[in-house]
Amino acid sequence: MFCEEPISEIDTVDVSMRTHPEARGHKLSDVCKRLGISLDNAHRATDDAGACGRAFLEMARRAEVTDDLQQMLSWAGAIGQPPAGAPV
């Protein structure tokens, strides 16, 4: 699938820095540990991506962001928008 505009990108390091400014580390392993998310097989693309997604959802849940894609993207400071008609 080719998209003319960038697909939405969320930087979980940035989100972590904004939601946990007191934290000393914002690496994926630090974020997962802080949020109680398992990170098995770190540095494997699929495992890191899954943990990153779960971390984002947990940070959004703790910030009481509503379960609405556009509100989550806005809260996270996402870059770009998902392509029209793309599965969510």
CYANA upper distance limits for C-alpha pairs under 8 A (distance plus 0.5 A):
  3 CYS  CA      7 ILE  CA      7.82
  3 CYS  CA     83 PRO  CA      7.29
  5 GLU  CA     80 GLY  CA      7.68
  5 GLU  CA     81 GLN  CA      8.26
  5 GLU  CA     83 PRO  CA      7.94
  6 PRO  CA     79 ILE  CA      8.34
  6 PRO  CA     80 GLY  CA      6.01
  6 PRO  CA     81 GLN  CA      7.47
  6 PRO  CA     82 PRO  CA      8.12
  7 ILE  CA     79 ILE  CA      8.37
  7 ILE  CA     80 GLY  CA      6.26
  7 ILE  CA     81 GLN  CA      6.13
  7 ILE  CA     82 PRO  CA      5.34
  7 ILE  CA     83 PRO  CA      6.89
  8 SER  CA     73 LEU  CA      8.27
  8 SER  CA     78 ALA  CA      6.43
  8 SER  CA     79 ILE  CA      5.81
  8 SER  CA     80 GLY  CA      4.98
  8 SER  CA     81 GLN  CA      5.13
  8 SER  CA     82 PRO  CA      5.71
  9 GLU  CA     78 ALA  CA      5.86
  9 GLU  CA     79 ILE  CA      5.55
  9 GLU  CA     80 GLY  CA      7.13
 10 ILE  CA     73 LEU  CA      8.07
 10 ILE  CA     76 ALA  CA      6.95
 10 ILE  CA     77 GLY  CA      7.47
 10 ILE  CA     78 ALA  CA      5.33
 10 ILE  CA     79 ILE  CA      7.16
 11 ASP  CA     15 VAL  CA      6.91
 11 ASP  CA     76 ALA  CA      8.30
 11 ASP  CA     78 ALA  CA      8.00
 12 THR  CA     16 SER  CA      6.37
 12 THR  CA     52 CYS  CA      7.56
 12 THR  CA     55 ALA  CA      8.26
 12 THR  CA     56 PHE  CA      6.80
 13 VAL  CA     17 MET  CA      6.61
 13 VAL  CA     26 HIS  CA      6.19
 13 VAL  CA     27 LYS  CA      7.40
 13 VAL  CA     28 LEU  CA      8.18
 14 ASP  CA     18 ARG  CA      6.75
 15 VAL  CA     19 THR  CA      6.54
 15 VAL  CA     56 PHE  CA      8.32
 15 VAL  CA     59 MET  CA      8.38
 15 VAL  CA     76 ALA  CA      6.60
 16 SER  CA     20 HIS  CA      6.01
 16 SER  CA     21 PRO  CA      7.96
 16 SER  CA     26 HIS  CA      6.78
 16 SER  CA     31 VAL  CA      7.59
 16 SER  CA     59 MET  CA      8.12
 17 MET  CA     21 PRO  CA      5.51
 17 MET  CA     23 ALA  CA      8.15
 17 MET  CA     26 HIS  CA      7.27
 19 THR  CA     59 MET  CA      7.86
 19 THR  CA     63 ALA  CA      8.33
 25 GLY  CA     30 ASP  CA      6.32
 25 GLY  CA     31 VAL  CA      8.08
 26 HIS  CA     30 ASP  CA      6.15
 26 HIS  CA     31 VAL  CA      6.22
 27 LYS  CA     31 VAL  CA      6.69
 28 LEU  CA     32 CYS  CA      6.53
 28 LEU  CA     48 ASP  CA      8.34
 28 LEU  CA     51 ALA  CA      8.41
 28 LEU  CA     52 CYS  CA      7.46
 29 SER  CA     33 LYS  CA      6.61
 29 SER  CA     39 LEU  CA      7.43
 29 SER  CA     42 ALA  CA      8.39
 30 ASP  CA     34 ARG  CA      6.64
 31 VAL  CA     35 LEU  CA      6.66
 31 VAL  CA     55 ALA  CA      7.58
 32 CYS  CA     36 GLY  CA      6.32
 32 CYS  CA     37 ILE  CA      5.19
 32 CYS  CA     38 SER  CA      6.99
 32 CYS  CA     39 LEU  CA      7.21
 32 CYS  CA     51 ALA  CA      7.72
 32 CYS  CA     55 ALA  CA      6.80
 33 LYS  CA     37 ILE  CA      6.65
 33 LYS  CA     38 SER  CA      7.93
 35 LEU  CA     55 ALA  CA      7.50
 35 LEU  CA     58 GLU  CA      7.66
 35 LEU  CA     59 MET  CA      8.35
 37 ILE  CA     51 ALA  CA      7.56
 37 ILE  CA     54 ARG  CA      7.82
 37 ILE  CA     55 ALA  CA      7.43
 38 SER  CA     51 ALA  CA      7.66
 39 LEU  CA     47 ASP  CA      7.61
 39 LEU  CA     48 ASP  CA      7.70
 39 LEU  CA     51 ALA  CA      6.51
 40 ASP  CA     47 ASP  CA      7.25
 41 ASN  CA     47 ASP  CA      6.74
 41 ASN  CA     48 ASP  CA      8.34
 42 ALA  CA     47 ASP  CA      7.01
 42 ALA  CA     48 ASP  CA      6.50
 43 HIS  CA     47 ASP  CA      7.91
 43 HIS  CA     48 ASP  CA      6.62
 44 ARG  CA     48 ASP  CA      6.43
 45 ALA  CA     49 ALA  CA      6.48
 46 THR  CA     50 GLY  CA      6.69
 47 ASP  CA     51 ALA  CA      6.69
 48 ASP  CA     52 CYS  CA      6.45
 49 ALA  CA     53 GLY  CA      6.69
 50 GLY  CA     54 ARG  CA      6.75
 51 ALA  CA     55 ALA  CA      6.48
 52 CYS  CA     56 PHE  CA      6.68
 53 GLY  CA     57 LEU  CA      6.78
 54 ARG  CA     58 GLU  CA      6.61
 55 ALA  CA     59 MET  CA      6.61
 56 PHE  CA     60 ALA  CA      6.66
 57 LEU  CA     61 ARG  CA      6.53
 58 GLU  CA     62 ARG  CA      6.62
 59 MET  CA     63 ALA  CA      6.68
 60 ALA  CA     64 GLU  CA      6.67
 60 ALA  CA     65 VAL  CA      5.79
 60 ALA  CA     72 MET  CA      7.69
 61 ARG  CA     65 VAL  CA      6.42
 61 ARG  CA     66 THR  CA      8.32
 65 VAL  CA     71 GLN  CA      7.69
 65 VAL  CA     72 MET  CA      6.99
 65 VAL  CA     75 TRP  CA      7.99
 66 THR  CA     71 GLN  CA      7.36
 66 THR  CA     72 MET  CA      7.73
 67 ASP  CA     71 GLN  CA      8.24
 67 ASP  CA     72 MET  CA      7.78
 68 ASP  CA     72 MET  CA      6.63
 69 LEU  CA     73 LEU  CA      6.65
 70 GLN  CA     74 SER  CA      6.61
 71 GLN  CA     75 TRP  CA      6.48
 72 MET  CA     76 ALA  CA      6.54
 73 LEU  CA     77 GLY  CA      6.61
 73 LEU  CA     78 ALA  CA      5.55
 74 SER  CA     78 ALA  CA      6.70
 82 PRO  CA     86 ALA  CA      7.24
